[in-house]
Amino acid sequence: MKLLYFTDTHLRVTNPKNRLDNFYDTLKIKLNEVVDISLRENVDYILHGGDLFDRPDTPISLVSDFAKILLRFKAPIYIVSGNHDIFGHNPKTVHRSMFGLLDSLGLIHLITDEIYLKKDVVVRLSAFPYTIDMDKPGNKEGYIVRDKGEADYAIHLTHGFLTDKKQLDTIPHTLLSEISDTVADITFGGHVHFGFKTQEIDGKYFINPGALVRISNALNEMKRKPKVVLVELTDQIVIREIVLQSALPGDQVLDRSEIERHRFKAEQFADFKSTIETSANLKGLDVYDILIDIAKAEAIDKKVRDEAIRRVQLKQMGEAKL
């Protein structure tokens, strides 16, 4: 049995502000390449990790265009719903969305209960859709498969913040180590666009190749290459990553000019602050006079000077309230 997995396609009409290309056309090219890979590899089943669309009320024109591409797949498409596929982060609203429409038409198959796939081997396929509290402490059970019955293999699709590395405490997330007691032979992740390197823990695989699209202009997205994962199941599990040839290098499609402009402004302000702190003849002078004099001497941009003055004012107002 051959399975092809990809995730987070975020099909949308508008161009993300960080993209330099025509995002709509790029989406078509990428999805067509995924179809071509599935046909070339003679795949038996397609698995999608959620966020098929970028919003639940996607325009009909987009659904029509991309439905034609999805129809090119010869294998059935099984999918878990992501946070962008539903209204208000509520998975019960999925059937009111365009995602739900494609499911009702049989173009995709939403996994709501365990499904058994058969060809040479038997696979128990299950899913854990996005819910708002899924990554809070004590809510990890949805990530874990406890029983795979009589199946040869168990595969679990998830759409939450499943990661191999600890994140900030303010970001709810689930570590692979927290769900390593699952009996699923393969746990697929989505939602986390940068993905993680495939992990094998006690003979079980945890996989997230990252989103098929790059929307953020973060440095790790600039370097990342969109890919799909091919899984072959016989008496063993063989996993192969396939990088999309149609995905251009990040610096050709992602715009970092805005973030670089803000970074330059922050560096200017830091230099200005350092100049103030290291000046030797400032004692006994009014702070505003100091700011203006240094700005003139150092040829500091007026916007940076005014921002420094604004922050001093806010600081003084805050102290006056104490």
N, C-alpha and C positions, 0 to 999 in steps of 0.2 A: 504493500500500500504506500502511495506517495501523497504527501500533504504539502501544500504551499501556504505559508503564513506571512501576512503583513498587517500593518495596523496604522491607525490615525491618518487617514487620507484627507480629512477635512475639506471635502469638496465644497467650493464656494464660488460665487460670482465675482466678488470684488477682489481687488489686489491688496494684499497686506501692505502696510506702509513701508515695511522693510524689504520688499521685493523690488528688484529692478526689471524683471522680465514681465511678460504677460502670464500671470499665475494660472489663469483659466486654461490657456493653451498648454502650459507646462503640465497641469494636472492630467489633461487628456493624453499627452505623450507618455507620461509615466505609467498611467493605468493601462494603456495599450501595451506597453512593454511588459507589465506584469502578466497580462493575458498571454502575450507571446511566450513568455517563460513557461507558463503553465501548460501551454500546448506543446512546446518543444520537449518538455520533461514528461509529458503524458501523465499529468497529475490527476489523482482520483478525487481529491476533495480540496476545496479552498477554505482557509480559515482566516477570519478578520478579527482583530482585537478591539474594534470599537472606534467611535468618532468617524464613522463613514462620512457624515456631513459635518459642516462647521456650525450649523444651526438647525434646529428641528423643523423650522418653517422655511426651509430652502425653496427658492423659486421653482416653479414647475418646469421652466425652460431648462434649468440645470439638470433637474432629475431626468428629463427626457433625453438630454444629450448623453449623460453618463449611464443611463439605463441601457442605451444601445451598446456601450462598451462592455458593461457587465454581462450582456447577453452573449458576448463573444466567448465567455468562459464555457468550456464543455463540461466542467465539473461543478457540482453544487457548491454554493457559497454558504458556509455556516459562520454566524457572527454574534458577538456579544454587544450590547448597547453601551455606548460611552456617554459622558456627561454632555457632549455637544449634540447628541442624537435625541435628547429628551427635553421636556419643559421643566424649568424650576428644579433641576437636579432630582427629579422624581421619576424613577423607572416605570411607574405605573402609567405615565403619560405617553409612553412610546408609541402606542397604537394611534395616537392623534397626530403623529409626526409623519414627515415624508419617509423617514426610515420605516415606520410602521406600514405605510402604504406599499413599499417595495416588498415587505415581508408578506403582506396579505395577498399580493399578486404572485408570490412564489419565486420572485426574482432573487431574493436573499432569504435565508432561514435563520430567524432569531432563536437563539438557544434559551429556552425557558425551563427546560427540564433535561435530564440526562438523555442522550441519544446514542444509539449504537451504530457505528459504521463498520461495514464488512467488506473485505476483499483480501483474501489470503489470511488476514488476521482480523481479530475483532477488537474494536476500539470503543471504549466508553468515553463519550465526549460530554463535558459539562461546562458551565460558565458561571461567573460571578460578575453581574453587571455593575456599573457605577452606581453608588449611593453616597450621599453626602457624608455619612459617618463611617464609611467602610474602613478607614485607616486610623480611627481613633483607638486608643488602648482598650483591649477587651473585645474588639470587633473583628478579630482576624479570622474567625472560623470560616467565613465565606471563601477565603483563599485556600482552604484545606479540603482535600478529598479524603474521606475516611474509609471508603470501600469501593473497590472497582469490580466487584462481583465476579462473573465468569469471564470477563474480557481479558484479552491478552495484554492490552495496554489501557491506561487511563490518561486522558488529556484534558486539561482544565484551562479555559480562557478567562482572563481577568482584565478589568479595566479600572485600576486604582493606582495609587502611588507605591508600587512595588519596586524596591530598589536593593542593590547590593551594598550600598554605602549609607551610613547614618547621615541624616539631614539635620538642619536646625530644629530644635525642639518646638519651635513655633509652626513648623510645617508637618501636619499629620502624614505619616508614611509608615510603610510596612517593610521590614527587612526580610530578606530571604531566610535568614537564620531563624526568624520567628515562625516560619511555616514549613520548616524542613521535615516535619513529621508527617507531611502529606503523603498519601500513597500514589498520587498522580505521578506517572512516569515523566510527563512533560507538563510544566506550568508555563503558559504563555502570558506575558504582560503587555499592556498598552499604556496609554495616558502619559507616561513619562517620555517625552519626545526624544531625548538624547539616548534613551535605552541603556543597556548595560551589556558587558561581555557575557556570553553564554556561560552559565555556571553549572557544574555537576556536583551535587551533594548526595552522598550515599547512593550513587547510581541513578539519581533523579535529576532531570534537567530543568533549568529555569532560564527562559529565553525572552528577551525583548530586543529586537533589532533596531528599535527606534522608529519614529514616525516616518511615513513615506514622504512627507513634506517637511520643508524647513521654513518656518514662519518667523522665529526669533532671529535677531542678528547677534546673539551671543557668540563669543569666540568658539565655544565647543560646537555650535551649530555650523559655523563657517567651515570647520574642519571635517565635520561628519559627512559620511557618504550614505545616502539612502539605500536600503537594501531589503530583500525579502529572505525568508528562510525556507529551505526545502528539507523536508523530513521524510526519510524512507524507513518503513517498518517491515522487518522480516522477523528473523529470530533475534535480531538486534536492532538498535536504534542508530541510524546514521543521519547526522545533521550537517547541512551545508548552507553557507550564506552566499547569496548572489547579489552583488552590487549592481544597481541600475546604471546602465551605460548612458541613458538619456539624462541623468542628473548631472548638471554642470557644476564645476567647482564653486564653492561658496562665495568667493570674491567676485564671481561673475553674475550672481543672482541675488545676493544679499547686500543691502545698503547699510554701512556703518557710519555714514557721514554725520548723522544726528547724534549718535552716541559719542562719537569722537569729538564733536563740537562741545558737548556738555562736559566731557572729560577735560578738554583744554581749558574751559572756563573754571572748572574746579581746581585745576593745577595753577591757574593764574591767581585765584583767591588764596590758595595755600602759600604761594610765593609772597603774596602781599602780606599775609598774616605773619610769615616768617620775618619779613623785613621790619615789620612793626616791633616784633618781640626782641629783635637783635639790635635795634637802634639804641645808641648810647646816650643821646641828649634829649630824651623825651620827658624826663621827670618834671612834674609841676606844670605841664602844658595841658590845655584842654584837648580831650581825646579827638574831637572833631577837627581841630586845627592840625593835629598830628596826622590824621587820615588824609586830609587835603594836601598838606605839605609833602607827605611821602608820595602820594599819587602824582603830584607834579614832578617831583624829583626823579621818580622811577618810570615816568611816562606810562602810568597804569591807566588802563581803559576806564572811562567814566562809569560804565555800567558796573564794573567790578568795584570801584570806589563807592558807588551808591549802595551796592549790596552790603559792603562792609559797614557803612553808616547805618543802614537799616537794621543789621544784626546787633550793633551796639545799642541802638535805640530799644530794640526788643529786650535785650539783656537788662538794660537799666529799668525798663518798665516792669519786668519780672521781679527785680530786686526791690522795687518801690512798693510792691504788693505784700512783701514779707513783713 
